[in-house]
């Protein structure tokens, strides 16, 4: 393996998705020794982007494998839809109609806890939705912290808003950070001003915060497209004047990937044109019924046009469905965001290429941890680490089942695979 990994803290990325958390730690100088996810398309994306950096990518169901070894940091974002405010009504509806009574994904965090126990890292970082703090009146969040504390990890949890750390998107997420080295868990200082807090921020925030990164500063250099236009791989147009954010996004990339627009009906395109920046369907009260695709009393913001001068709304996995909450602000394009535009708003670099059909690209992007936010976390943890000289990870099945029966042993220099049993 021709990678200079000596002296770099080692990371295992669990429930990795496309690898946003791991990418952020890599950018901060860590070596991601292994990334694990069970989704086919996320696996392909990890192989495309993480493998060239020396990461061993495994397609495994975390609940069906045992991880042992020694690494410096374990990170991950267990699937969390059951904890979200959006997901709870759906679960409630299923209960009332005789369906499943709980979301299996709610218990996946326990497998993250189990991996931390067996890998014994110096630090861990676990990401989830803010709703985890209110789910069952906070019982689950308290149990998570208690589980880590019982293993000897000093644990703290906070909600971080990505827009306050240079990401051009208002995105609040919960982070659990723990360590066994006996220090106060560090969290990054805010670098940017959250526009939604308005004047209140001037009362309790430092005065040296930069303005938040806006939609215009993040994606205005990308080629304009009409619905159905674009290519999955295309040369950049002449750059013109780039913002600092756009320049950083392009660094190291020779081509532009995943910049393909969805097809839209004539009706939807006409609605897109009628909306002004920041408006949604409730701002068009006189719209003829023939042009209203959804009940406005329930889905008042189902179609929303984003604003050039503000950060984006939270990029969600729901983008895979229709993307109508993310209408491009340019009046001459009348379309929703492309996967590349969504990836830019999540702070993925342009050289990061997403695999699978467009719907699955959107799903991966919406579920990911913004790499820039992960990088900020990685940087404040780094001074407290004493990197392991010989990190290793052994992944073996709990139950023999197809490809998951392979036993994989990973070190800095090599990977050994043997058939279980």
Secondary structure by P-SEA (a helix, b strand, c coil): ccccccccbbbbbccccccaaaaaaaaacccccbbbbccaaaaaaaaaccccccccccccccccccccccccbbbbbcccccccccaaaaaaaaaaaccccccccccaaaaaaaaaaaacccbbbbbbcccccccccaaaaaaaaaaaaaaccbbbbbbbbccccccccbbbbbbbbbbcccccbbbbcccccccccccccccccccccccccccccccccccccccccccccccccccccccaaaaaaaccccccccbbbbbbcaaaaaaaaaccccccccccccccccccccccccccccbbbbbcccccccccccccccccccccccccccccccaaaaaaaacccccccccccaaaaaaaaaacccaaaaaaaaaaaccccccccccbbbbbbccccccccbbbbbcccbbbbbbcc
